[in-house]
Amino acid sequence: MTMITPMRVLGGQGLLLGGILLIASAIRAPITGVAPMLGLIRESSGISAAEAGILTTLPLLAFAAMSPVAAILGRRYGMERSLFGALLIIAAGIALRSTGPVWALFLGTGTLGAGIAIANVLLPSLLKRDFPTRIASLTGAYAITSGLAQALASVAAIPFAELPGSSWQFSAASTLVFPLTALMVWIPQLRQASVPAGELASLPRGGPIWHSALAWQVTGFLGLTSLVFYIIVGWLPGILVQAGYPAAMAGSLHGVSQLATAVPGLILGPMVARMKDQRALAIAVSVTTCIALLGLWQLPSLAMLWVALFGFGAGAAFILGLTFVSLRTAHSHQAAALSGMAQCLGYSLAAAGPPLAGLAHDATGGWELALACCAVATVLMAVLGSFAGRAATI
């Protein structure tokens, strides 16, 4: 049973909301803030491009592995305490990653990914429980906060690493500010010990939904969206540096891309609500992402335009894919089953992307092949989106 304390009733929701937004800042910046420094990390550690791709992939593998565990933790310890524990794990992962050795770099990255996975699963249920009439607006605020934090981490990465006497380890450690701030604000919530919402507390596994063509179309759309997004998030600074941009400028452009992913959260919700189906929108965001990738490939001198366009298109595609999970299902348990299927398979597919892109770079000496493959993936996204966007339910 959910317990609502006087603190929460008499104004504690403001503190709760602040804590939620600070958690949002902590679950993306530690990942995206490292991408601009992959070149520095490779130089100091001697790892290959493929190994650097694995570094980008580790959080995605943790997402796929830890998502089912998060619901169990929420049931056993309560959402508030589990989220506090998730922030501690994220902070520990950042600290370990920043100590220097290659083994710590990889282990710390996987550790912070596990903490992020727990927060990813539990936060939506917390929003549904405590702000049931404001989910759309708070999801938008959540996306904007996360985008701002990602942009800040990306823009500051290289300048922090190039400070006198500094290094990439110091720059990576600077992202500790996000989980530590969230931890301090979240402490009052430890008085609560509530369990996740019903549909999260008992996630269905397998079953008829795995035999539904529509479920596979939604899963494929989300999976390809994640694949393209994480390849570009991980390697965009390297792509820009090879195109002639200074490392600091590449980091700033990476930040622009991350900030642009938050913009669709402001406009997509009302737009989707007015549509009979979403086929045209799914095709449009896929084509937008494709144009941005082709622009980066063929006309990198206009990188500011292409990275902003990519961030908007990929961000819109991801939000639309998550919306499909609700729109294409008949009830909450079915939605939970589809969400589990789409996240497990989608993140598993996305995890293969950055290492393969790194291998392609090592084999060809450039990013053309990786960008071309990503563009082809967006065409497949458009095809799957034209099916997943139909006004139908599983």
Beta strands, then each sheet from edge to edge (+ up, - down):
end
